[in-house]
Amino acid sequence: MRRSLLAVAASAALVAALAPPAVAVDTITTFTLAGGALSITAPANANLGSAGTGAANVSGQLGSVTVTDARGALVAAWTASVISTSFTTGGGGAAETIAASDVTYTPGLATSTTGLGVFTPGLGGTLGVSRTAFTLAAGVGNNSATWNPTITVSLPAAAVAGTYTGTITHSVA
């Protein structure tokens, strides 16, 4: 009995070794990663504090500004820009207006980043013209950067007392 089991096993092994291979079939399989959007967020409101009439300036942090790049690009890059309107109080007359060129933006370093790339703060400067706030170069895939810029408003000697309001606009491309 033992001999016949060995013979059957040996025969089965020989048949398996000499039998043609099983048929193989390949399946080409794909999937898609859909890219998202490039977006920017900033505080809806900010208060820079207060100063007395005759002060040289008023300064404070704007709050967190964040660029989120969910495009998933092989070569990712973006530039965030910033500009301001004039600041006015009352009826907005000459003594009630502080020009956008008297508003200075200092981005500071990133408070947080995600993803790969070179994140660089802009040089800052007055906001009478559009300025670079932050950039990403040599990025790959999704990324984000957050910073908390400092806004300094130079106060003209003729500025009257009041609550001044202006709009600081961030954009990204």
C-alpha positions, 0 to 999 in steps of 0.5 A: 500500500505504501509503495502504491501511494509513493508510485501515485505521488511520483506519477502525479509529480511527473505529470505536473512537471510535463504538463503545459503551463496554465493559461495566464491573463493580464488585466491592465488596471487604472485609477484616477487621482483628481486634482483639487483647487488652489485657494487662499483664506484670510481673516474676514476682520482684523483690528490693529489696535489703537494709537493716539492722535499724533502717533507715528503709526499703528501696527498689529498682526492681521491673523493667519493667511493660508494658501492650500494647493490641492491640484496635485501637480508634478511641478507645483508653484504659486504666488500669493499677492496682497494689496490694500485700499486707503483707510478712511473714517467719517466722510473720507475727506483729506484729513479722514483718509490714510493712503494705501501707500502708508500701509506696510505689509510684512509677511514674516516666516511661515507658521506652518507648511505641508508638502514638498517645495520651497516656501518663501515669504515676500519682501513686503513693503507698502500696499499702494501697489500689489506685493508678493506675500508668499511663494512656493517654488519646486513643489510636488503634489499637494501643499500649503503654507500659513503665515501671520503678517504684520500690518503697519499704518503710518499715521499722517500728522493731519489724521483726525481721530476716528475709527479707520476702515480699509480692505486688505486683499490677498489673492493667489495664482 
